[in-house]
Each structure stands twice: as structure tokens, then as C-alpha cells.
Amino acid sequence: MKQVTYKDLVAKIAPQIKEYFPWDIEEKMNNDDDLLFLDVRENQEYDTMYIENSLHVPRGILETAVEWDHEETEPELVEARNREIVVVCRSGSRSIFAAYTLMQMGYTNVSSLKTGLRGWNEYDLPLVDMEGKPVDPEIGDRYFANKLLDYQRKPVK
């Protein structure tokens, strides 16, 4: 039996998820659409740079953050079941899983940012740092660049 990979799982789920490119989201923002950006990256990633006013819920606690009576409960997210939610991550893969989870849990208007924040930054849309100050797109380019280390690469046989 073939081993299922992360990329296989993303490819299987992606067709069920509405995806938007950064320029599509920019148009929605210009139309004053009531978007909730949900950033599902890890804490240190979010603290480095994020879309201003986005809600941060790491992927690992998403299922409990969307319900009342949990230490991780995020009231804004619990009450957003019919609001337009754009899920974001670094490259657009984790956001696919998070959007899928939200749909399974009854959210009706969920999408994923195709290309993730890497593409958002490349399109020169604004990001801010943990102090709320604008991040220069060149700094974003360096931050979002792939940093795969040799020991993380598949061994050559």
C-alpha cells in the first residue's frame, strides 16, 4: 500500500475548499466585505508578522477554539459561523486543513488564502509586526523564503 503524504492529503481536500488569491481578497477588502482573517500558524510565526486585525488560533487548538466552554474558546470565532472567514497560513496548505475542519464543524462561509502569507507579501499587501508596525515586503520575502535544512531532506538512495 502506498504511503499517503502530506501533499496527498492537501490535494484530496483542496477541491472541497474555496480558495482565493491575494488579489481576490484585496478586491473583497476594497468592497468593504466583512472578512474575518483567521491565522492558524504557530505562535512564533504569528508574532513575527501577520495581517492586521486577524484572529490568531493555532491549528492545533482550532477544534476547541470554535466551541464554548473550553480554555481555548475564542468568542469571536464561535460567533462567526455564518461570517465570511478567510483562513491563512504561511503557504496555503495548513489553511486548507483548517478550512475543512471549520466546514465540518458547521461554518458556512469559509475559504483559504491560496499561496498563504508568502503570496500575500509577494503581492505587496500589508503585514504588521507584533507591535502593529508595518513590515517591509523585503523583510517578509526573507522570512517566508524556504529554509529547508539538509537533514530535513529525503535521503538519496
TAPE-V146555 format. One record per run of one state. SS is the DSSP state (A for helix, B for strand, O for the rest). FROM is the first residue (numbers start at 0). TO is the last residue. If there is no record, write none. Layout:
ss->SS from->FROM to->TO
ss->SS from->FROM to->TO
This chain:
ss->O from->0 to->4
ss->A from->5 to->13
ss->O from->14 to->16
ss->B from->17 to->19
ss->O from->20 to->20
ss->A from->21 to->29
ss->O from->30 to->33
ss->B from->34 to->38
ss->O from->39 to->41
ss->A from->42 to->47
ss->O from->48 to->48
ss->B from->49 to->49
ss->O from->50 to->53
ss->B from->54 to->55
ss->O from->56 to->57
ss->A from->58 to->64
ss->O from->65 to->73
ss->A from->74 to->77
ss->O from->78 to->82
ss->B from->83 to->87
ss->O from->88 to->92
ss->A from->93 to->103
ss->O from->104 to->108
ss->B from->109 to->112
ss->O from->113 to->114
ss->A from->115 to->121
ss->O from->122 to->126
ss->B from->127 to->127
ss->O from->128 to->132
ss->B from->133 to->133
ss->O from->134 to->135
ss->A from->136 to->143
ss->O from->144 to->148
ss->A from->149 to->151
ss->O from->152 to->156
